Amino acid sequence: MSAEANAPGTAAIRSLIPARIDRLPWSPFHTRLVAALGVAWILDGLEITVASGVGDLLTHPDTLALSSAEVGAIASVYLVGEVVGALFFGRLSDRLGRRNLFILTLAVYLIGSGLTALTLGSGGGWVAFLYLTRFIAGTGIGGEYAAINSAIDELIPSKYRGRVDIGVNGTYWAGAILGTVGTYIILNNVHPSLAWRLGFLLGPVLGLVIIFVRRNLPESPRWQVMNGRTEEAERSISFIEHEVQASGRTLPPVDESKVMELVPVDDIGYVALTRVLFRDYPTRSVYAAALMITQSFLYNAIFFTYALVLGKIYGVPVGNQALYLIGFCVGNLLGPLLLGRFFDTIGRKKMIAGTYILSGVLLALSAVLFNAGLLNSITQTLTWCVIFFFASAGASAGYLTVSEIFPLEVRAKAIAVFFAIAQCFGALGPIIFGALIGDGSNPFNLFIGYMVGAIVMIIGGLVTIAYGVAAEGKSLEDIAAPLAARNRPGTTRAEGAATPTA
């Protein structure tokens, strides 16, 4: 059935719920919301870092005695799980609601990561069990990306949406720092047979605390009203308004001119989503794909091979490489936190294009210095910190962009699709850069890789200049009219239907 289809005579709903959300002042409720939902990226950064940090340990006879190839496959299985989880749970998030999914996906992650620590042997069956648990954990985190980005953007007032979403996405690197420090402490103070298990339990311990906080969060009123659940939507928005008022904030008046007429549409699958993306939003789809692919390629290329560069090119001992990683993560964390507000004030297009192009130019300059032999392990890490200070803010804005430039009814699925596309292209980065690094005897090959990465990021910035959307300060419904909107351009609705008010 067409994504626009509706039964003849379906009653339209008049709603001010989007306007009621966007006019809210910042309050402790929003802070609690961000803390409860934003932990998803911390968990992802922690998981990947822990898996990397304990990888060598898992080859020891007193742990799981895995081969290097089997250890390498752990990360691949986890990433495949993320893609599958994003696509599967993204569909469910648009169908069943944000709240149901951001509780379910966290539970799936907790189960998967917790079971990883219970891998008891090194035989073929236990290796398969290990891979299965990493796949399950990955599906949970992948589902989090779709459900959480949707929920945050729909619940945060438009004035703050950019800085909040970018800051939350940037906390991935806080998780990476926690994972690095945690594994460093555990590996140096606990027997190897127990150390790796405790490493994989770091995330679930944090997740168990957060899942109880999430239980007290409301469903997205936007999602509810767009799906015809007007009474539930009214209860949810009233709960939020009460929470804001209880903290001493005064509610501004609602702009009555923002009333929307809605006729809920049927559930939209991925086939219908393709028509929506490439028929109704072709340039936005190209734009979203360009942002996600370019940042994913660069990040995976650098992040998954940084240890090889430090070891093969600069001769840094394995035991000291974690210290360099912390510096790299700090630059990535500070970028979104310090630059995020400018995406709301200076604007999306200027900041996204600027961060992508500037990080590409800086990477090209660092490549020249690298090729000239002017960098050592410390200065190379410092250049990465500066480059990814800007690149991290731009990459986080890529997720923000995908979640706000498409209609609400397909938001989570759109995030899932572009996340999956980005992961597929991003997987090429480590393969290409790993081959270029080789045994470290020919640094010029890596210089070529850095220049390619620089060009890729600059392309992302140029696409933003051409197709970027000025979404700052705007209601989500003004950026992309919901498919349920009665007067949405290019749609057909039953004329003369009754319009009860929500």
C-alpha positions in Angstrom: 0.0 0.0 0.0 1.2 3.5 -0.7 2.8 5.4 2.1 0.3 8.1 1.6 -2.8 5.9 1.5 -5.7 6.2 3.9 -9.2 5.0 4.1 -11.7 7.4 2.6 -13.5 9.5 5.2 -10.8 9.0 7.9 -11.3 11.8 10.4 -8.5 14.4 10.6 -7.1 15.5 13.9 -6.2 19.1 14.8 -3.2 19.2 17.0 -0.8 21.7 18.7 1.4 19.1 20.3 4.5 19.9 18.2 4.1 23.6 19.1 3.6 22.8 22.7 6.9 20.8 22.8 8.9 23.4 20.9 7.9 26.3 23.1 9.1 24.7 26.3 12.0 26.2 28.3 14.9 24.0 29.3 14.2 22.2 32.5 15.5 19.3 34.7 13.1 17.0 32.8 15.1 17.6 29.6 18.4 17.1 31.5 17.1 13.8 32.8 15.9 12.8 29.4 19.2 13.5 27.8 21.1 11.6 30.5 18.8 8.5 30.3 18.8 8.3 26.5 22.2 9.6 25.7 23.9 6.7 27.4 23.4 4.7 24.2 26.5 6.2 22.6 28.6 5.9 25.8 27.8 2.2 25.8 28.7 1.8 22.1 32.1 3.6 22.6 32.7 1.5 25.7 31.8 -1.8 24.0 34.1 -1.3 21.0 37.0 -0.1 23.1 36.7 -2.9 25.6 36.5 -5.5 22.9 39.6 -4.0 21.3 41.4 -3.7 24.7 40.9 -7.3 25.7 41.4 -8.8 22.2 45.0 -9.8 22.8 44.2 -11.3 26.2 41.6 -13.6 24.6 44.4 -15.3 22.7 46.1 -16.5 25.9 45.8 -20.2 27.0 44.3 -19.2 30.4 41.4 -17.3 28.8 39.7 -18.5 25.6 42.8 -19.3 23.5 41.4 -17.7 20.4 43.4 -17.2 17.2 44.1 -13.6 16.0 41.6 -14.2 13.2 38.9 -15.3 15.7 39.5 -12.2 17.8 39.3 -9.9 14.8 36.0 -11.5 13.9 34.5 -10.4 17.2 34.4 -6.7 16.1 33.0 -7.7 12.7 30.2 -9.7 14.2 29.3 -6.8 16.5 29.2 -4.3 13.7 27.0 -6.6 11.6 24.7 -6.9 14.6 24.5 -3.1 14.7 23.4 -2.9 11.1 20.8 -5.7 11.5 19.6 -4.2 14.8 19.2 -0.7 13.3 17.2 -2.0 10.4 15.0 -4.3 12.5 14.4 -2.1 15.5 14.2 1.0 13.4 11.1 -0.4 11.7 9.6 -1.4 15.1 10.3 2.1 16.5 8.3 3.8 13.8 5.5 1.2 14.3 5.4 0.6 18.0 6.8 3.8 19.4 10.0 5.3 20.7 9.6 4.4 24.4 8.9 0.8 23.8 12.0 0.4 21.7 14.5 2.4 23.8 13.6 0.1 26.7 13.7 -3.0 24.6 16.9 -2.3 22.7 18.7 -1.5 26.0 17.5 -4.8 27.4 18.7 -6.7 24.3 22.1 -5.1 24.7 22.3 -5.9 28.4 21.5 -9.6 27.7 24.0 -9.9 24.8 26.9 -8.2 26.6 26.1 -10.0 29.9 26.1 -13.4 28.2 29.5 -12.6 26.5 31.1 -12.7 30.0 29.6 -16.2 30.5 31.6 -17.7 27.6 33.1 -20.7 29.5 35.3 -22.4 27.0 37.5 -22.2 23.9 36.0 -25.0 21.8 34.1 -24.4 18.5 30.7 -24.4 20.2 31.9 -21.7 22.7 33.4 -19.6 20.0 30.0 -19.7 18.2 28.3 -18.7 21.5 30.8 -15.8 21.9 30.0 -14.6 18.4 26.2 -14.9 19.0 26.4 -12.9 22.2 28.4 -10.1 20.4 25.9 -10.1 17.6 23.0 -9.8 20.1 24.8 -6.9 21.9 25.4 -5.2 18.5 21.7 -5.5 17.5 20.7 -3.8 20.8 23.1 -0.9 20.2 22.1 -0.6 16.5 18.5 -0.4 17.6 19.4 2.3 20.1 20.8 4.5 17.3 17.4 4.5 15.5 15.1 4.8 18.5 17.1 7.2 20.6 17.9 9.7 17.9 14.2 9.8 17.0 13.1 10.2 20.6 15.6 12.9 21.5 14.8 15.0 18.4 11.0 14.7 19.0 11.1 15.6 22.7 13.7 18.3 22.7 12.5 21.9 22.0 13.7 23.1 18.5 15.8 25.9 20.0 18.1 23.3 21.7 17.8 20.3 19.3 21.0 20.8 17.4 23.4 21.2 20.4 21.7 18.4 22.3 21.7 15.8 19.5 25.3 16.6 18.6 26.5 16.6 22.2 24.8 13.2 22.8 26.2 11.6 19.7 29.7 12.9 20.7 29.5 11.1 24.1 30.5 7.9 22.2 34.0 9.1 22.9 33.3 9.4 26.6 32.5 5.7 26.5 35.7 5.1 24.7 37.6 6.9 27.4 35.8 4.9 30.1 36.5 1.7 28.2 40.2 2.5 27.9 40.7 3.5 31.5 38.5 0.6 32.8 40.3 -2.1 30.8 43.7 -0.7 31.6 42.9 -0.9 35.4 41.3 -4.3 35.2 43.9 -5.9 33.0 46.7 -4.7 35.3 45.0 -5.7 38.6 42.9 -8.8 37.9 43.8 -12.3 36.8 43.4 -12.6 33.0 40.8 -15.4 33.3 38.5 -12.9 35.1 39.7 -9.6 33.7 38.2 -9.9 30.3 34.8 -11.0 31.7 34.8 -7.9 34.0 35.6 -5.8 31.0 32.5 -6.9 29.1 30.4 -6.3 32.2 31.3 -2.6 32.5 28.6 -1.7 30.0 25.8 -3.8 31.5 26.4 -2.3 34.9 25.9 1.2 33.6 23.0 0.0 31.5 21.2 -1.6 34.4 21.1 1.8 36.2 19.9 3.6 33.2 17.1 1.2 32.3 15.2 2.1 35.5 15.5 5.8 34.7 14.1 5.2 31.2 11.0 3.5 32.6 9.9 6.9 33.9 10.2 8.7 30.6 7.1 9.3 28.5 6.4 8.2 24.9 7.0 10.8 22.2 3.8 12.8 22.0 4.6 13.6 18.4 4.8 9.9 17.5 1.5 9.3 19.4 -0.5 12.0 17.7 0.8 11.2 14.3 -0.4 7.7 14.8 -3.9 8.8 15.9 -3.3 8.1 19.6 -4.7 11.5 20.7 -5.6 10.7 24.3 -2.3 9.1 25.0 -0.5 12.0 23.3 -2.4 14.5 25.5 -1.4 12.5 28.6 2.3 12.5 27.6 2.5 16.2 26.7 0.6 17.1 29.9 3.1 15.0 31.9 6.0 16.8 30.3 4.5 20.3 30.9 3.8 19.4 34.5 7.4 18.3 35.0 8.6 21.6 33.5 6.3 23.6 35.7 7.2 21.6 38.8 10.8 22.8 38.4 9.7 26.4 38.6 9.7 27.2 34.9 6.9 29.3 33.3 5.3 27.9 30.2 5.2 30.4 27.3 1.9 30.6 25.4 1.3 28.2 22.6 1.3 29.7 19.0 -2.2 28.8 17.8 -1.1 29.4 14.2 1.0 26.2 14.5 -2.0 24.0 14.6 -1.7 20.9 12.4 -4.4 18.9 10.7 -3.4 15.2 10.6 -4.8 12.0 9.1 -2.7 9.1 10.4 -1.2 6.9 7.7 -0.7 3.1 7.6 2.5 1.5 8.7 5.3 2.1 6.2 7.8 -0.6 5.3 11.2 -0.3 3.8 9.9 -0.6 0.2 7.5 2.3 0.7 10.3 4.1 2.6 12.4 3.9 -0.6 9.7 5.6 -2.5 9.4 8.4 0.1 13.1 9.0 0.2 13.9 9.0 -3.5 10.6 10.3 -4.9 9.8 13.0 -2.3 13.2 13.8 -1.0 15.9 12.8 -3.6 18.3 15.6 -2.8 18.0 15.2 0.9 18.6 11.5 0.5 21.8 12.2 -1.5 22.8 14.7 1.2 22.2 12.3 4.1 24.1 9.5 2.4 27.0 11.8 1.6 27.3 12.9 5.2 27.1 9.5 6.7 29.3 7.7 4.2 32.2 10.3 4.3 32.4 10.5 8.1 32.1 6.8 8.5 34.9 6.1 6.0 37.3 8.5 7.7 36.5 7.5 11.3 36.7 3.7 10.7 39.9 4.2 8.7 41.7 6.2 11.4 40.2 4.8 14.6 40.6 1.1 13.8 44.2 1.5 12.5 45.6 4.1 14.9 47.3 1.3 16.9 49.0 0.0 13.7 50.3 3.5 12.9 51.6 4.0 16.4 53.3 0.5 16.4 54.4 0.0 12.8 55.3 3.6 12.0 56.4 5.2 15.3 57.4 2.1 17.3 55.2 2.7 20.3 55.0 -0.4 22.5 51.6 -2.0 22.8 51.3 -1.3 26.5 51.6 2.4 25.9 49.2 2.8 23.0 46.1 3.2 25.2 47.5 6.5 26.5 47.6 7.9 23.0 44.0 6.6 22.4 42.8 8.6 25.4 44.2 11.8 23.9 42.6 11.0 20.6 39.2 10.4 22.3 39.4 13.7 24.3 39.7 15.7 21.1 36.7 13.8 19.6 34.6 14.4 22.8 35.4 18.1 23.2 34.4 19.0 19.6 30.7 18.2 19.8 30.4 19.6 23.4 32.1 22.9 22.6 30.9 23.4 19.0 27.4 22.0 19.3 25.6 25.2 20.2 26.9 26.9 17.1 24.9 24.5 14.9 21.8 26.2 16.5 23.1 29.8 16.3 25.4 30.1 13.2 23.3 27.4 11.5 23.4 23.8 10.2 24.7 24.4 6.7 27.6 26.7 7.6 28.7 24.6 10.6 28.4 21.2 8.9 30.1 22.4 5.7 32.8 24.2 7.8 33.6 21.2 10.1 33.7 18.7 7.2 35.9 20.9 5.0 38.2 22.2 7.8 38.8 18.7 9.1 39.6 17.6 5.5 42.0 20.4 5.0 43.7 19.8 8.3 44.1 16.1 7.5 45.7 17.0 4.2 48.2 19.3 6.0 49.0 16.7 8.5 49.5 14.2 5.7 52.1 16.6 4.2 53.9 16.9 7.5 53.7 13.1 7.9 55.2 12.5 4.5 58.0 15.0 5.2 58.9 13.0 8.4 58.1 16.0 10.7 55.8 14.1 13.0 56.4 11.7 15.8 54.0 9.7 17.9 53.1 12.6 20.2 52.7 15.2 17.4 50.8 12.8 15.3 48.3 12.2 18.1 48.0 16.0 18.6 47.2 16.5 14.9 44.5 13.8 15.2 43.1 15.6 18.3 42.8 18.9 16.4 41.4 17.3 13.2 38.8 15.2 15.0 37.8 18.1 17.2 36.1 19.4 14.1 35.4 16.1 12.4 33.6 14.7 15.4 31.2 17.7 15.6 30.5 17.3 11.9 30.0 13.5 12.1 27.6 14.0 15.0 25.7 16.5 13.0 25.3 13.8 10.3 23.2 11.8 12.6 21.3 14.9 13.6 20.6 15.7 10.0 19.3 12.3 9.0 16.9 12.3 12.0 15.4 15.7 11.3 15.1 16.1 7.5 12.6 13.3 6.9 9.0 12.9 8.0 8.3 11.5 11.5 6.5 8.4 10.3 9.8 7.2 8.7 12.3 8.9 10.9 13.7 5.8 12.7 13.8 3.7 9.6 15.6 6.5 7.7 18.2 6.7 10.5 18.6 2.9 10.3 19.0 2.9 6.5 21.6 5.6 6.3 23.4 4.1 9.4 23.5 0.8 7.6 24.8 2.4 4.4 27.5 4.3 6.3 28.6 1.1 8.1 29.0 -0.8 4.8 31.1 1.9 3.3 32.9 2.6 6.5 34.0 -1.0 6.7 36.2 -0.3 3.7 38.3 2.2 5.6 40.2 -0.1 7.9 40.8 -2.6 5.1 42.3 0.0 2.8 44.3 1.8 5.5 45.5 -1.5 7.0 46.8 -2.6 3.6 48.5 0.8 3.1 50.2 0.6 6.5 51.5 -2.9 5.9 54.7 -3.5 7.9 55.3 0.2 8.1 58.3 0.1 5.7 56.6 2.5 3.1 55.0 5.5 4.9 54.3 7.1 1.5 51.4 4.7 1.0 49.8 6.0 4.2 50.3 9.5 3.0 48.1 8.6 0.0 45.5 7.2 2.3 45.4 10.3 4.4 45.0 12.5 1.3 42.1 10.2 0.1 40.5 10.6 3.6 40.9 14.4 3.3 39.3 14.5 -0.1 36.4 12.4 1.1 35.6 14.8 4.0 35.9 17.8 1.8 33.4 16.2 -0.6 31.0 15.8 2.3 31.3 19.6 3.0 30.7 20.5 -0.6 27.6 18.4 -0.8 26.4 20.2 2.3 26.9 23.6 0.6 24.9 22.3 -2.4 22.1 20.4 -0.6 22.2 21.3 3.1 19.0 22.1 5.0 18.8 25.2 7.2 17.0 23.3 10.1 18.2 25.4 13.0 15.5 26.6 15.3 12.7 25.1 13.2 10.0 22.7 14.2 10.6 19.2 12.9 7.2 19.5 11.1 8.4 22.6 9.3 11.5 20.9 8.1 9.7 17.8 6.8 5.9 17.8 6.9 4.6 14.5 8.4 3.0 12.1 6.0 -0.1 12.4 8.2 -0.4 16.2 7.6 -3.7 16.8 5.8 -2.4 19.7 3.7 1.0 18.1 3.0 2.2 19.1 -0.6 1.8 16.3 -3.0 -0.5 14.2 -0.9 -4.2 13.4 -1.2 -6.6 13.4 1.7 -10.3 12.8 2.0 -12.1 16.1 1.6 -14.6 17.3 4.2 -13.6 14.9 6.9 -14.4 15.9 10.5 -11.5 17.4 12.5 -11.6 16.7 16.2 -9.0 18.6 18.2 -6.1 17.0 20.1 
